[in-house]
């Protein structure tokens, strides 16, 4: 997503530079091109804002090692495992 936003921003900057260099009136195609880039960029920004935000928890190194070893042995993703266990502990009826 970050790459997409960067690419769209670069395209917009390039288009604006081209427009600055040409002091003549804007063509309809140029205006439509800018509008299209802006709509796409706006959509990408909105999507990025809506993505799930990650929070950090602090645990001891020993507990981290134990969880990591368990997850490696069971071929689990550590973050997903910890999230599931904590959620089930807090809301046992939502298993």
C-alpha positions in Angstrom: 0.0 0.0 0.0 2.8 2.4 0.9 4.4 1.8 -2.5 1.1 2.5 -4.3 0.6 5.8 -2.4 4.2 6.8 -3.2 3.8 5.9 -6.9 0.5 7.9 -7.1 2.1 10.9 -5.4 5.0 10.8 -7.8 2.7 10.6 -10.8 0.7 13.6 -9.5 4.0 15.6 -8.9 5.1 14.8 -12.4 1.8 15.9 -13.9 1.9 19.1 -11.9 5.4 19.8 -13.1 4.3 19.2 -16.7 1.5 21.6 -16.2 3.7 24.3 -14.7 6.1 24.0 -17.7 3.2 24.5 -20.1 1.7 27.9 -19.5 -1.1 27.3 -22.0 -4.6 26.4 -20.9 -5.2 23.0 -19.5 -6.6 20.4 -21.9 -9.6 18.4 -20.9 -7.4 15.2 -20.9 -4.9 16.8 -18.5 -7.8 17.8 -16.1 -9.3 14.3 -16.3 -5.9 12.8 -15.7 -5.3 14.8 -12.6 -8.8 14.0 -11.3 -8.2 10.3 -11.9 -4.9 10.4 -10.0 -6.5 12.4 -7.1 -9.4 9.9 -6.8 -7.1 6.9 -6.8 -4.8 8.6 -4.2 -7.8 9.5 -2.1 -9.0 5.9 -2.2 -5.6 4.6 -1.2 -5.3 7.0 1.7 -8.8 6.1 3.0 -8.0 2.4 2.7 -4.7 2.9 4.6 -6.5 4.7 7.4 -9.0 1.9 7.7 -6.4 -0.8 8.1 -6.2 -2.6 11.4 -3.8 -0.7 13.6 -1.3 -2.9 15.4 -0.5 -2.3 19.1 2.5 -3.5 21.1 2.4 -5.4 24.4 5.4 -5.8 26.6 6.2 -9.2 28.0 9.3 -10.7 29.6 12.0 -12.2 27.5 11.4 -15.6 29.2 7.7 -15.6 28.3 8.4 -14.4 24.8 10.9 -17.3 24.3 8.4 -19.8 25.6 5.6 -18.5 23.3 8.0 -18.4 20.4 9.2 -22.0 21.0 5.6 -23.2 21.3 4.5 -21.4 18.1 7.5 -22.7 16.1 6.8 -26.3 17.3 3.2 -26.0 16.3 3.9 -24.0 13.1 1.7 -21.1 14.4 2.1 -17.4 13.7 3.0 -15.9 17.1 1.0 -12.7 16.8 -2.2 -14.5 15.7 -1.7 -17.2 18.5 -1.3 -14.6 21.2 -4.2 -12.5 20.0 -6.5 -15.6 19.9 -5.5 -16.8 23.4 -5.9 -13.4 24.9 -9.3 -12.9 23.2 -10.5 -16.3 24.3 -9.4 -15.5 27.9 -11.2 -12.3 28.0 -14.3 -13.4 26.1 -14.6 -17.2 26.6 -18.1 -17.3 25.0 -16.7 -16.1 21.7 -14.6 -19.2 20.9 
